[in-house]
């Protein structure tokens, strides 16, 4: 199988390194700048508890030089996806599968959902450029349950977790999704074939749509966020709004917010991805994690006052620091 990783950062490098080291696929990467240079010089590299994992890398900044693939794993930040979609065509043949391994709600999430007003989700796909560039019928959904970072370009630091949930964007099980799951399992991932990957995406979002912006604004680790009763209450109220939205789009969550907080608390004093990005001066993925919940609520006439507060505060915080686009 020919696999191309688009975006060889913390998650893309994590997946690419494991696949390349397993030797069961022909793995390439579309990268640029210092990451491209590092891949060409050192190959795939990842520090783990068991030591350094390393494998040769075929990397280019030109998708056309790599040609059509069997599987394209997209692992870029949400804000970069529109640009990536514009140049991804050379990788996608008629039978290519596209696996976005990204944070938050993907562009295709409400495609074909009964009762949902038509049109692309503007918060994650302005102008519907991504929807046009990547055929929905070739998309597999993915949820990543792992913590990784990049201490330097081209080098991944694996902290914990090996979980990848994969499933058809349209729902149900398929042979092609199972082939991808088998490939990932063979590379050491805890890969699961889901019959309802939309639910899995929404459930993960339900847990991190509050922790991420609150931690970014306050600089607090998750344990401190949960320890403050007023902040915890705000998080629970926003989660209730997302729960109501989920019930309308076929992603009903039966668990209550306190039960979800208890799961998060078991992870201890961890820094969310949004807090890590803030501390590193990187743009934050606010739209795919919070803004999109607000948009879906608006489209369905579901009020989201607590989500609005979180989004507004986090957006202003990030704009002041140059980590989110300024108002038009």
N, C-alpha and C positions, 0 to 999 in steps of 0.2 A: 504494500500500500504506500502511495506517495502522500506524505503529509507536509503541509507548510504551516509554520507558525507565523502569524502576522502580529508583530509586537512582542519582542523577546525580552520583556521586562520581568517583574517578579512572578507573575502567573504564567506568562508565555514561556519564560525560561524554565520554570518548574516543569511544565508539561513537555516542552521540547527536549530538555536534558534527559528526563526519564525515558521518553520514547527513543531518543537516539542511542542511549546507553543500552537499552533492551535489544536493539538490533533487529526488531521485527518489522521495521518500516524504513522507508527512505525519507529522512526528515530534512527539511530545508527551512529557511527563515527569511522573511522580509524585514529588514531592519535598516537603521540609518545612524549616522553620526558615530559617537563613541561606542555604542552597542554593536554596531556593524563591525567596527574595527576590532573590538574585543573578540567577537565570535570568529572572525577570520584569523586572528592571531592565536587564540587559546582554545577555540572550539566551545562546545556547551560546557558550562561549569556550574556546579551547585554544591554548597557546603551543607552537610547533613550531620546528624548525631553520629552516624557511622563513618563519617569522613567525606572526602571530596569525591563527587561523581563527575566524570568528565567524558566527553565523546566528541569526535570530529563534527564540524558544522559546515554546511553549505549555505552561505548567507549572501544576500544581495539586496540592494536598494531598488532593484528593478524587477517587478513582478513578472514582466514578460520574459525575463531571462530564466525564470524557473518553470514557466509553462503550467498547463492544466494539472490539477491535483486530484487525488481521490478524496482528501479531507483537508479543509482549511480551518485552522483554529485561530479565531480572532481574539486577541488578548490585549487590546489597547484601552486607554482611558476613554470614557464615553464621549468626551468633547472632541476626540480625534477621529471618531468613527466615520463621520461624514466624509472627511478627507480620505480616509482609508478606502471607503466604499467607491470613491471616484476612480481609484487606481487598481481595484482588485480584479477587474474583469479577466485579465490574462490567466488568473489562477483557476477560474471557474469554468469547467466544462459542463456538458449536459447531465453528467452523473456525479458531479462533485458535491460532497456534503459540506455544509458550512456550520461550524460549531463555535458560537460566540461564548467565550469563557470570560465573562465580564461581570462587574458589579451591577446590582439593581435590576430594573425592569428593562428588557430589550425592546427594540423598535417594533418587533413583530407581535408583541404580547397580546394585543386586543384584536388581532386579525381574525375575522370570522366569528367573534364572540357574539352570541345571540343577544339582541337588545342593545348592543353598543353602537352609538352613532359612528358612521363610517369616517374614514380619513386617518392619516398617520398621526401618531402621538407627537405633537410638535415639540414637547419638552425634550424628547430624545431623538427625534428625526425631523428637524425643521425642513420644510419643503419636500418631505417624503423622498429625499435623495437615496437614503439607505434602502428603503422599501423597493425602489425602482432598480437599484443596482444588484440586490441580492434576492433571487427568487425565493418566495416563501416556501415553496414545495421542496426546496433543497436544504432547509434549515433544520438543525437539531438543537433543542434547548439544552442548556447546561447550567448546573449549579456547582460552584466550587466551595468545598469546605476544607480550607487549608490556610495557613498563615505563612507568608513568605515575604521577603524583602530583597532589595538590591543594594548592598553596601557599596558597590561600584558597578559601572556599566558592564553587562555581560556576565556578572557573577550573582547567582541567586543564593540567598540564605534561607534554608527551610527551617521553620520554627516548629510547626506542629500541623497535623492533619494530612490525610492523603485522599480525602473524599471527593469524588466527582459523580454527580448525578446527571444522566444523559437520557433524553427522550425525544420523541417526535414533537415538533412545535404544534402540530395539529392534534396531538393526543394519540393514545394507543401505543401498542408495541409494534416493532417492525424488525425484519431481518437486518436491515442496514444499520439501525441503531444498535442492535445486538453485536454486530461486527465491530463497531467502534468501541463498545463496552469491553468486548473481548480483547481488543488491541490495548486499551488502557489498563485493563486488569493484568495483562501480560507484562506491562511495564512497571508494575508495582503499585498502581493506584487501587484504592477501595472504590471501584467503579460499580454503579448501580444503574440498571435499566428501568426507568420510570415510565409508567403508563399515563402519568399526568404531571409532566414536568412543569406546566404552568403553575400548578399548586405548589410544587417544590420551590419555584422561584418566588412566589408570593409569600410563602411561609418564611423563607429566609429574609426577605425584605421586611416583613412584619417585625422581625426581631431587631433589624439594624437600622431601620429608617429613623429611629429616635436616638439610639446610642451614638450613631455617627455624627449628626449635626451638634448634639449636646456636647459631646466630647471635644469636637473641634472648637466650639465657641469657648468652652470653659478650660480646656487643657486637662481635663480630668480623665483618669482611667475609668473603665466601666464600673468597677466596684464602688468608686466614689459617686458616680452618677446614681447608682441604685441605692446608695446609702442615704441620700438626701430625700426625705419624704415628699417635699414639694416638687422637686425635679422628677422623681419617680412617678408622682401623680400626673404630671404633664405628659410624660412618656406614655403612661397607660391610657390617657384620654386620646392621644393621637393614634395609638394602636387600635383603639375602639373604632375610630373613624375608618382606618384601613380595613378593619374586620368587616365593617358594613359594606365597604366597596367590594371586598372580596366575595361576599355573599351574592352580590349582583352580577359578578363576572365569572361565576363558576369556580371560585377558589375559597370556599367556605372554610373557616378555621374554627374548630370547636374549642380549642384551648383558650383559657383566659390569660390576660396580660400578666398576672402575678405568677402563673405557672411558667410562662416564657421568661420572666425575669429570673426565676429560680434557676433555669437552665443557663442563662447568661452568667449568673453569679458564680456558677461552678468553674468558669474560666478564669476567675480571679481578676487581678489588676492588669488587664491587657489594654493596649492602645488600639483603638479602631483604625481602620484604614484611612478614614478622613482625618483623624488626628495626626497620624503619621505623615500624610500629605501636607497638612497645615504646617507642621514643624519643619518639614523639608522645603517649604516654600513652593510646593507643587499645586497646580490647580485642583480644586476639589470636585468630586463627582456628585454634585448636589442635585442636578436635574434628574438623573436616573434613579436616585435613592429617595428623594423627597418631592421634588417638583412634579414628577410624573404621577405620584399618588394624588396630589392636588389637582392635576389636570384631569385624571380619570374621574375623580369625584365631581368636578365641574361639569364634565360631559354627561354625567349621569344624574345631575342635580342633587348630589349628596353633599351636604355642608361639611367642611373640614376646618373649622376654626382653629383647632389646636395644631393641626398640621401646617396651616397657614402661618401661625406664629413661629413655629420651628423653621419653616422655609424662609420667612422674611428675615428673622434674626441671623440665620446662618448665611443668607445671601449678602446682607449688609456687612456682616463680619468679614466675609471673603472678599467683597468688593473693596473694602477699605485697605485690604492687604494685597490687592492685585491677584487674587486667586480665583476670581470668577469674573466673567465679562461684565463690563460696565453697561449701564442702561443705555439703550439706543437713543 
